[in-house]
């Protein structure tokens, strides 16, 4: 399995476990997860997100056959062009995660468009986690709403050459998603309302990805969704790893 | 594809090889819901819930039905309990009933509880957000539950700052206060993972031995079950889904707790609570 939604490091508002490279690899071994896309949890609240990327590249050194680092960058912060280049050329990062509501900009801002165009030119995947935490439990220090799906879709339409992962969210089956958008399943339902099933009917089986949100989340919930999902083993294999392999050029 | 419980458990065990598959003890969901009949798809949605339980190896679901309107009217809760009694017959052996009432109806609410427990075999009481559990209006219901040796499942949540759309929602701190005043009443605080700041809520119940916490909810945060077991003890933690089926089973499968604690949480604790009434 390839998990496209994993993290390393500390998060400002809650203790995470299994958040070192060795800890996450142990967890992945237990769950038989072959590879995971990881980014810095600390960079979500760092002003200068590049410091988090430097931590992640150091933490994953010698382990990047299994831990695939993504950058966290802020298009509204100075010098992002330099940081993006370093993340791709020197750190070997295959993608970048954006946190517009944590970093104080909008996906509809001109800087977001410019940033995504630059990432696409470097063939970096753009990952948008729609939430970090359930809003009901956020600290009294912050008030961060989920990313608006309409804003993410508009950005994806504006840069069709970019490849997007929409993750840590729900409600995707109710919208028309452009062909350059992949959806990660960690917070989608697989039973009763069965949003994953609806999504598969709508966008097909080639653009749905396994992800868990570990170590923020238990890995097992997302695994269970895949287990109980109605469908052929070949389809589940695409979600579990085939689609991620293609998208990440593994 | 319709699968039997046994075939699914076997298939799950053979699939991604998780360390904790199906527990070797009972699997009882302490908090779930069937649907109010004004919902056009209620029958289909009820069936889907039972099918989901089948697939996940959940043997019994302790359910209530809630009406859509607030505050709850007497007609509203009577409908809920009547329809639930019918559902218990429709899904024999699978659905156990919580009698839902609005305590503001006084004697009528108490009569409703007595009737559904004694005549229809309901196993407990469900309270929602019509009143906080600490409101004096709720006291007779708490006393009746103690007398009848049945649990009260209390809807609850604690957001640190977000204005609550439910002004009378109880939080774990309210349940702790109620437990001090009514120590003989078995209380279940609803949804660790669907009620806001779960760390606050678990800690608020540390010294309330008569209050259990159910693990249901859509929040997938790692560590919830472990903190609950560590803080409250495994005997006071109850597996539940509240319609979040895979997230809820997944967190119990993934929790880093002993297998004996996992068995307690998955069903032995609820079995013990149910046995109190019979005793």
Interface residues (C-beta under 8 A of the other chain):
Chain A: X1 X14 X15 X16 X17 X18 X30 X31 X32 X133 X134 X135 X136 X137 X138 X139 X140 X143 X186 X187 X189 X190 X191 X192 X213 X214 X215 X216 X217 X218 X219 X220 X221 X222 X223 X224 X225 X226 X227 X228 X230
Chain B: X1 X8 X11 X12 X15 X16 X17 X18 X19 X45 X48 X49 X51 X52 X55 X56 X157 X159 X160 X161 X162 X195 X196 X197 X198 X199 X218 X219 X220 X221 X222 X223 X243 X245 X246 X247 X249 X250 X251 X253 X254 X255
